[in-house]
Amino acid sequence: MPIPEIDPIVNLPMITPFDDQDRIDHDAITRNVEKWMSAADEGTPAVGIFLVGSASGEEWFLNENDKLEILSTVKQTVGNDRCVMGGIDCPSVTETLKRAEAFVERGAEIVRIRIPRYEPVVLDYFQQVVPRCPVPILLMHQTNPERFGFAGTPAATPEVVGEVCSMDGVFGYTTDHDVRYEWRVGQQIPTGKRFWICNGSLILNGTLIGCNGTTTAFSNIWPAALHRLLRLGMAGEYREAQELQTHIQKIDAIMLPYQAAGVKAAMNLLGFEGTHPRKPIRPFPEEKIPELETALRNAGLA
């Protein structure tokens, strides 16, 4: 499927299901993707793009071939009904391009590239990567991806980020969690490029600084709510949106301290599969499950 053109777009950085032997469960991937594809916001599909290779997907516990195999399964499941994205986090120009080409061979229509965490090379890196990348690029500004819900030190100035975003071949940009900094970045993003907020708890804040989409761990749980929040925020209907945003914030506050394990715990309560983290990561604490279940139920989910 071509990359979606109608805003808002919810990008789902999907969790990776594992079986009881700690192996990637491709059957569970298929069933989870089918469940996500059924999510809708007032008749409109809630998920526009599936992302393979992210912090939500426990990317550090997967090798590059694992990610390619997962993307193949996702692509086979979605066919032409959804766009598929491959996630890359690599400071090497040569290796980044190799990974991008491998994703494209498996069916990716776009790649997400995390901005290198060494400011002096950021512009040089993208000046070499962007013209040679076989598909459009979504930039990800996440210098501490292991810290769910917290801003890292900026990887570059807003001006440098804006210069990269202005390059032909860049689809758009995803913020980190520092909204004050990201407002400055937003002033540099050229018209026509996507500007996405990175966290479910920040959706309305994101629309206040001009965001028109999201890629966030919370997409795994309730993508229709994020799509609706984006629509309401972009239309300036903040009073109507506030209750929904508060429900998301309450769920986030319980699960995100436990990172992917917390996301998976919420998904388990919602009927998804393969929802335990890969070893040696500890599962979500049993004593916290009633609190999480209550938050989901109060939001109308469980």
C-alpha positions as CSV (number, residue, x, y, z in Angstrom):
1,M,0.0,0.0,0.0
2,P,1.3,3.5,-0.7
3,I,2.2,5.6,2.3
4,P,-1.0,7.3,3.7
5,E,-1.5,10.8,2.6
6,I,-4.5,11.8,4.8
7,D,-3.8,13.2,8.3
8,P,-3.9,12.2,11.0
9,I,-1.8,9.0,10.8
10,V,-1.4,6.6,13.6
11,N,1.8,4.6,13.2
12,L,1.9,1.4,15.3
13,P,5.4,0.4,16.6
14,M,4.2,-3.2,17.2
15,I,5.2,-5.4,20.1
16,T,7.0,-8.6,19.3
17,P,5.1,-11.8,20.5
18,F,7.2,-14.5,22.0
19,D,6.1,-18.1,22.8
20,D,6.8,-20.1,26.0
21,Q,10.2,-21.1,24.7
22,D,11.2,-17.4,24.1
23,R,10.9,-17.8,20.3
24,I,9.3,-15.2,18.0
25,D,5.7,-16.3,17.5
26,H,4.7,-15.5,13.9
27,D,1.2,-17.0,14.2
28,A,0.6,-14.6,17.1
29,I,1.9,-11.7,15.0
30,T,-0.6,-12.5,12.3
31,R,-3.5,-12.7,14.7
32,N,-2.5,-9.5,16.6
33,V,-2.1,-7.6,13.3
34,E,-5.5,-8.7,12.2
35,K,-6.9,-7.5,15.5
36,W,-5.2,-4.1,15.1
37,M,-6.4,-3.8,11.6
38,S,-10.0,-4.1,12.8
39,A,-9.6,-1.0,15.0
40,A,-11.5,2.0,13.7
41,D,-12.3,5.6,14.6
42,E,-15.9,6.3,13.5
43,G,-15.5,4.0,10.5
44,T,-12.0,5.1,9.6
45,P,-9.1,2.6,10.0
46,A,-7.2,3.7,13.1
47,V,-3.8,2.3,12.1
48,G,-2.2,3.6,9.0
49,I,1.3,2.2,9.2
50,F,2.8,-0.8,11.1
51,L,6.4,-0.4,12.3
52,V,8.7,-3.3,12.8
53,G,11.9,-2.6,14.8
54,S,11.2,-0.2,17.7
55,A,11.7,0.1,21.5
56,S,8.1,-1.2,21.9
57,G,9.0,-4.2,19.8
58,E,12.1,-5.0,22.1
59,E,14.4,-4.2,19.2
60,W,17.5,-4.8,21.3
61,F,16.4,-8.4,21.8
62,L,16.1,-9.1,18.0
63,N,18.8,-9.6,15.4
64,E,18.4,-8.0,12.0
65,N,17.2,-11.2,10.4
66,D,14.5,-11.5,13.1
67,K,13.2,-8.0,12.1
68,L,13.1,-9.0,8.4
69,E,11.2,-12.1,9.2
70,I,8.7,-10.3,11.3
71,L,8.2,-7.6,8.7
72,S,7.6,-10.3,6.1
73,T,4.9,-11.8,8.3
74,V,3.3,-8.4,8.8
75,K,3.4,-7.6,5.1
76,Q,1.9,-10.9,4.2
77,T,-0.9,-10.3,6.7
78,V,-1.8,-6.7,5.7
79,G,-1.3,-7.1,2.0
80,N,-2.2,-3.9,0.2
81,D,-4.5,-2.7,3.0
82,R,-1.8,-1.1,5.2
83,C,1.6,0.4,4.9
84,V,4.6,-1.3,6.5
85,M,7.7,0.5,8.0
86,G,11.1,-0.9,9.0
87,G,12.9,0.6,12.0
88,I,16.6,1.4,11.8
89,D,18.9,2.6,14.6
90,C,22.5,2.7,13.3
91,P,25.1,5.4,13.1
92,S,26.9,3.8,10.1
93,V,25.9,5.2,6.7
94,T,26.8,1.9,4.9
95,E,25.0,-0.3,7.4
96,T,21.9,1.9,7.5
97,L,21.5,1.7,3.7
98,K,22.0,-2.1,3.8
99,R,19.3,-2.4,6.4
100,A,17.0,-0.1,4.4
101,E,17.4,-2.1,1.3
102,A,16.8,-5.4,3.1
103,F,13.6,-4.0,4.6
104,V,12.4,-2.9,1.2
105,E,13.1,-6.3,-0.3
106,R,10.7,-7.7,2.3
107,G,8.0,-5.2,1.5
108,A,8.6,-2.1,3.5
109,E,7.3,1.1,1.9
110,I,9.1,3.4,4.3
111,V,11.8,3.3,6.9
112,R,12.1,5.0,10.3
113,I,15.7,6.1,11.1
114,R,16.6,7.2,14.6
115,I,18.8,10.3,14.6
116,P,22.4,9.4,15.5
117,R,23.3,10.3,19.1
118,Y,26.5,12.3,18.1
119,E,25.6,15.8,17.1
120,P,28.7,16.6,14.9
121,V,27.8,13.9,12.4
122,V,24.0,14.2,12.2
123,L,23.9,16.4,9.1
124,D,26.7,14.6,7.3
125,Y,25.0,11.2,8.1
126,F,21.6,12.2,6.5
127,Q,23.2,14.0,3.6
128,Q,24.7,10.7,2.7
129,V,21.8,8.4,3.6
130,V,18.8,10.3,2.3
131,P,19.7,10.5,-1.4
132,R,20.6,6.8,-1.5
133,C,17.7,5.4,0.6
134,P,15.3,3.4,-1.7
135,V,12.2,4.6,0.2
136,P,11.1,7.7,2.1
137,I,12.4,8.2,5.6
138,L,10.6,9.0,8.9
139,L,13.1,10.6,11.3
140,M,12.9,9.6,14.9
141,H,14.3,11.9,17.5
142,Q,14.7,9.6,20.5
143,T,18.2,9.7,21.9
144,N,17.4,7.5,24.9
145,P,14.9,5.0,23.4
146,E,15.2,2.7,26.4
147,R,13.6,5.4,28.7
148,F,10.0,5.2,27.8
149,G,8.3,8.5,28.4
150,F,11.4,10.6,29.2
151,A,13.2,13.1,27.0
152,G,16.8,12.5,26.2
153,T,19.4,15.2,25.4
154,P,18.6,16.6,21.9
155,A,20.6,15.0,19.1
156,A,20.9,18.2,17.1
157,T,19.7,21.8,17.1
158,P,16.2,22.6,15.8
159,E,17.8,24.2,12.8
160,V,19.8,21.1,11.8
161,V,16.7,18.9,12.2
162,G,14.8,21.3,10.0
163,E,17.5,21.2,7.4
164,V,17.4,17.4,7.3
165,C,13.6,17.4,7.2
166,S,13.7,19.7,4.1
167,M,15.6,17.1,2.1
168,D,13.8,15.3,-0.7
169,G,13.1,11.8,0.5
170,V,12.3,12.7,4.1
171,F,8.6,11.9,4.8
172,G,8.6,13.5,8.2
173,Y,9.8,13.7,11.8
174,T,8.8,12.3,15.1
175,T,9.5,14.3,18.3
176,D,11.1,13.3,21.5
177,H,9.3,14.1,24.8
178,D,10.6,17.7,25.4
179,V,7.6,19.7,24.0
180,R,9.4,23.0,24.5
181,Y,12.3,21.9,22.4
182,E,10.0,20.3,19.8
183,W,8.0,23.4,19.4
184,R,11.2,25.0,18.1
185,V,11.7,22.1,15.8
186,G,8.2,22.4,14.5
187,Q,8.9,26.0,13.4
188,Q,11.7,24.5,11.1
189,I,9.6,21.6,9.6
190,P,8.7,22.5,6.0
191,T,5.1,22.6,5.0
192,G,4.0,19.2,3.6
193,K,6.3,17.2,5.9
194,R,4.8,15.1,8.7
195,F,5.4,16.2,12.2
196,W,4.4,13.5,14.7
197,I,4.2,13.4,18.5
198,C,6.0,10.4,20.2
199,N,3.8,9.6,23.2
200,G,0.2,8.9,23.8
201,S,0.1,11.1,26.9
202,L,1.3,14.0,24.8
203,I,-1.2,13.8,21.9
204,L,-3.1,17.1,22.8
205,N,0.2,18.8,23.6
206,G,1.5,17.7,20.3
207,T,-1.4,19.1,18.4
208,L,-0.9,22.5,20.1
209,I,2.6,22.6,18.5
210,G,1.4,21.5,15.1
211,C,1.7,17.7,15.2
212,N,-0.5,15.8,12.8
213,G,0.2,12.1,13.6
214,T,1.8,9.9,16.1
215,T,4.1,6.8,16.6
216,T,3.8,5.6,20.2
217,A,3.8,2.5,22.3
218,F,0.2,3.2,23.2
219,S,-0.8,2.6,19.6
220,N,-0.6,-1.1,20.5
221,I,-3.3,-0.8,23.0
222,W,-5.9,1.7,21.7
223,P,-5.1,3.2,18.3
224,A,-8.6,4.4,17.7
225,A,-8.4,6.7,20.7
226,L,-5.1,8.2,19.4
227,H,-6.7,8.8,16.0
228,R,-9.7,10.5,17.5
229,L,-7.5,12.6,19.9
230,L,-5.4,13.8,16.9
231,R,-8.5,14.7,15.0
232,L,-10.0,16.6,17.9
233,G,-6.8,18.4,18.8
234,M,-6.0,19.4,15.2
235,A,-9.6,20.8,15.0
236,G,-9.0,22.7,18.3
237,E,-11.8,20.8,20.1
238,Y,-9.8,20.4,23.3
239,R,-12.7,20.4,25.8
240,E,-14.2,17.4,24.0
241,A,-10.9,15.6,23.9
242,Q,-9.7,16.1,27.5
243,E,-11.5,13.2,29.1
244,L,-10.1,10.8,26.5
245,Q,-6.6,12.2,26.9
246,T,-6.8,11.8,30.7
247,H,-7.8,8.1,30.4
248,I,-4.7,7.5,28.2
249,Q,-2.5,9.3,30.6
250,K,-3.7,7.2,33.5
251,I,-3.0,4.0,31.6
252,D,0.4,5.3,30.5
253,A,1.4,6.2,34.1
254,I,0.8,2.6,35.2
255,M,2.4,0.7,32.4
256,L,5.2,2.8,31.0
257,P,7.6,2.5,34.0
258,Y,7.8,-1.1,33.0
259,Q,8.4,-0.3,29.4
260,A,7.6,-3.1,26.9
261,A,6.6,-5.4,29.7
262,G,4.0,-2.9,30.8
263,V,2.6,-2.4,27.3
264,K,2.4,-6.2,26.9
265,A,0.5,-6.5,30.3
266,A,-2.1,-4.1,29.0
267,M,-2.4,-6.0,25.7
268,N,-2.8,-9.3,27.5
269,L,-5.8,-7.9,29.3
270,L,-7.2,-6.9,25.9
271,G,-6.9,-10.3,24.3
272,F,-3.7,-10.0,22.4
273,E,-1.2,-12.9,22.1
274,G,2.5,-13.4,23.0
275,T,2.4,-10.7,25.6
276,H,5.3,-11.5,27.8
277,P,8.7,-9.8,27.4
278,R,11.8,-11.6,26.1
279,K,14.3,-12.9,28.7
280,P,15.8,-11.6,30.8
281,I,13.3,-8.8,31.1
282,R,11.0,-9.3,34.0
283,P,7.2,-9.3,33.4
284,F,4.9,-6.6,34.7
285,P,4.3,-7.1,38.4
286,E,1.3,-9.3,39.3
287,E,0.3,-7.0,42.1
288,K,0.0,-4.1,39.6
289,I,-2.4,-5.9,37.3
290,P,-5.6,-5.0,39.1
291,E,-4.7,-1.3,39.0
292,L,-4.0,-1.5,35.2
293,E,-7.2,-3.5,34.6
294,T,-9.2,-0.8,36.5
295,A,-7.7,1.9,34.4
296,L,-8.5,0.0,31.2
297,R,-12.0,-0.6,32.4
298,N,-12.6,3.0,33.4
299,A,-11.6,3.9,29.8
300,G,-14.1,1.5,28.5
301,L,-11.6,-1.1,27.3
302,A,-11.7,-4.0,29.7
